[in-house]
């Protein structure tokens, strides 16, 4: 059978209308193709297969939750872990709900929470002591609801600056963080440091 194939190959070779030089070139090209093919086959059979590195595992807890501090008039004040995009009312619920007599009227319970923030609920209705110059109250000042008089109660804030804060809030919308007060003309880092502990969003 092999001799039959060889005889057919010889007959085909003799019938080619090529010159001797062309036949030698064709033979050389065929040998070159066979040699390159054999080389690739040998390399493919001995090449080490390296497994792809396993993907890094991401802790779903760290990427899908946030931490908030719920303080003041709630049943169980403390730090709670909540889902991303949770809202203020969910933080209050996690802390056991409002304590008896607590006043949440100054808290926007529909607001989306930010990681690391504090939610303060007044333990009882705010005590307003008004006179001709100042307003005093218990608990921190909610910067998105405070009046100009309430801002005046802060160290370093006079009537003009207090009105400027209220005007900025009306013009630009609610503050997202207490640090946004630094955007109000006249409030610098030193002034802000005096009263930032008394502020809440």
Secondary structure by P-SEA (a helix, b strand, c coil): caaaaaaaaaaaaaaccccaaaaaaaaaaaaaaaaaaaaaaaaaacbbbbccccccccccccccbbbbbbccccccbbbbbbcccccaaaaaaaaccccccccccccccccccccbbbbbcccccccccccccccccccccccccccaaaaaacccccaaaaaaaaaaaaacccccccccccccccccaaaaaaccccccc
